[in-house]
Amino acid sequence: RNVVSTVNLACPLDLMKINFRTRNSEYNPSRFSGIVMRIREPHTTALLFKSGKMVVTGARNEDDSRLAARKYARIIQKLGFPVKFLDFKIQNIVGTCDLRFPIRVELLYSGSTLPWGKAPCYEPELFPGLIYRMVKPRVVLLIFVNGKLVMTGARTREDLQEALDNIYPILKSFKKQ
């Protein structure tokens, strides 16, 4: 699982100053306009921008994402910036699942207009998985022949569970014998 969140620190940041005064950061403005900062617990990466906006990636769950964001904000605050912690929001949750049975992906693709979403995309010479964009909940599923799924775009765990609950009976009917 990977959780991506954003938060507004509500103050402009001097990225050069932050980079010089922290050990856990990288700043190369010719390659990327933000600072890349990492902490070990929870094991995450933050992208900090001069506007005061921050993106936190790599958390295992929503609580860890919030905790990490607070830790990054505290690091910046200790450097003398008047940070606030506004508009924290989970932007994306990625989940994986092993159905423990192989799927006839070609058949699923050829004969299907799957409910709850747009037409699936399957081009095995470009990408080995079937890409299915579910509309409700708004989740993108990558469905592989070996029965593994990757679900991305969810904002809550409930969205991931609902997407799996919706797709599971269909995938079960395309199980390889």
For each residue, the residues with C-beta under 8 A, 3 or more apart:
1: 60 61 93 94 95 96
2: 57 58 59 60 92 93 94
3: 57 58 59 60 61 62 64 65 90 92 93 94
4: 55 56 57 65 90 91 92 93
5: 55 56 59 62 65 66 69 88 89 90 91
6: 53 54 55 56 87 88 89 91
7: 53 54 56 69 73 85 86 87 88 89
8: 52 53 54 84 86 87
9: 13 48 52 53 54 73 76 81 83 84 85 86
10: 52 83 84 86
11: 52 81 82 83 84
12: 50 51 52
13: 9 18 48 49 50 51 52 76 81
14: 17 18 50 81
15: 18 19 27 29 34 35 48 49 50
16: 19 20 27
17: 14 20 21 79
18: 13 14 15 21 22 25 27 35 37 48 76 79
19: 15 16 22 25 26 27 35
20: 16 17
21: 17 18 79
22: 18 19 25 37 75 79
23:
24: 37 38 39
25: 18 19 22 35 36 37 38
26: 19 35 36 37
27: 15 16 18 19 34 35 36
28: 31 32
29: 15 32 33
30:
31: 28
32: 28 29 36
33: 29 49 50
34: 15 27 47 48 49 50
35: 15 18 19 25 26 27 46 47 48
36: 25 26 27 32 45 46 47
37: 18 22 24 25 26 45 46 47 48 72 75
38: 24 25 44 45 46
39: 24 42 43 44 46 68 71 72 75
40: 43
41:
42: 39 59 60 64 65 67 68
43: 39 40 58
44: 38 39 56 57 58 59 64 65 68
45: 36 37 38 56 57 58
46: 35 36 37 38 39 54 55 56 57 68 69 72
47: 34 35 36 37 54 55 57
48: 9 13 15 18 34 35 37 53 54 72 76
49: 13 15 33 34 52 53 54
50: 12 13 14 15 33 34
51: 12 13
52: 8 9 10 11 12 13 49 83
53: 6 7 8 9 48 49
54: 6 7 8 9 46 47 48 49 69 72 73
55: 4 5 6 46 47 91
56: 4 5 6 7 44 45 46 59 65 68 69 72
57: 2 3 4 44 45 46 47
58: 2 3 43 44 45
59: 2 3 5 42 44 56 62 64 65 68
60: 1 2 3 42 64
61: 1 3 64 65
62: 3 5 59 65 66 90 93 157
63: 66 67
64: 3 42 44 59 60 61 67 68
65: 3 4 5 42 44 56 59 61 62 68 69 90
66: 5 62 63 69 70 88
67: 42 63 64 70 71
68: 39 42 44 46 56 59 64 65 71 72
69: 5 7 46 54 56 65 66 72 73 85 88
70: 66 67 73 74 85
71: 39 67 68 74 75
72: 37 39 46 48 54 56 68 69 75 76
73: 7 9 54 69 70 76 77 83 85
74: 70 71 77 78
75: 22 37 39 71 72 78 79
76: 9 13 18 48 72 73 79 81 83
77: 73 74 80 81 82 83
78: 74 75
79: 17 18 21 22 75 76
80: 77
81: 9 11 13 14 76 77
82: 11 77
83: 9 10 11 52 73 76 77
84: 8 9 10 11
85: 7 9 69 70 73 88
86: 7 8 9 10
87: 6 7 8
88: 5 6 7 66 69 85
89: 5 6 7
90: 3 4 5 62 65 93 155 156
91: 4 5 6 55 155
92: 2 3 4 152 153 154 155
93: 1 2 3 4 62 90 152 154 155 156 157 159 160
94: 1 2 3 150 151 152 154
95: 1 150 151 152 154 157 160
96: 1 148 149 150 151
97: 148 149 151 164
98: 147 148 149
99: 103 147 148 149 168 171
100: 147
101: 147 172 175 176
102: 145 146 147 175 176
103: 99 108 143 144 145 146 147 171 174 175 176
104: 107 108 145 174 175 176
105: 108 109 122 124 129 130 143 144 145 174
106: 109 110 122 124
107: 104 110 111 174
108: 103 104 105 111 112 114 120 130 143 170 171 174
109: 105 106 112 120 122 130
110: 106 107
111: 107 108
112: 108 109 120 170
113: 119
114: 108 117 119 120 132 167 170
115: 166 170
116: 134 135 136 166
117: 114 120 132 133 134 135
118: 132 133 135
119: 113 114
120: 108 109 112 114 117 130 131 132 133
121: 130 131 132
122: 105 106 109 129 130 131
123: 126 127
124: 105 106 127 128
125:
126: 123
127: 123 124 131
128: 124 144 145
129: 105 122 142 143 144 150
130: 105 108 109 120 121 122 142 143 144
131: 120 121 122 127 140 141 142 143
132: 114 117 118 120 121 140 141 142 143 167
133: 117 118 120 140 141
134: 116 117 137 138 139 140 141 163 166 167
135: 116 117 118 138
136: 116
137: 134 154 158 159 162 163
138: 134 135 153 154 159
139: 134 151 152 153 154 159 160 163
140: 131 132 133 134 151 152 153
141: 131 132 133 134 149 150 151 163 167
142: 129 130 131 132 149 150 151 152
143: 103 105 108 129 130 131 132 149 167 171
144: 103 105 128 129 130 147 148 149
145: 102 103 104 105 128
146: 102 103
147: 98 99 100 101 102 103 144
148: 96 97 98 99 144
149: 96 97 98 99 141 142 143 144 164 167
150: 94 95 96 129 141 142
151: 94 95 96 97 139 140 141 142 154 160 163 164
152: 92 93 94 95 139 140 142
153: 92 138 139 140
154: 92 93 94 95 137 138 139 151 157 159 160 163
155: 90 91 92 93 159
156: 90 93 159 160
157: 62 93 95 154 160 161
158: 137 161 162
159: 93 137 138 139 154 155 156 162 163
160: 93 95 139 151 154 156 157 163 164
161: 157 158 164 165
162: 137 158 159 165 166
163: 134 137 139 141 151 154 159 160 166 167
164: 97 149 151 160 161 167 168
165: 161 162 168
166: 115 116 134 162 163 170
167: 114 132 134 141 143 149 163 164 170 171
168: 99 164 165 171 172
169: 172 173
170: 108 112 114 115 166 167 173 174
171: 99 103 108 143 167 168 174 175
172: 101 168 169 175
173: 169 170
174: 103 104 105 107 108 170 171
175: 101 102 103 104 171 172
176: 101 102 103 104
177:
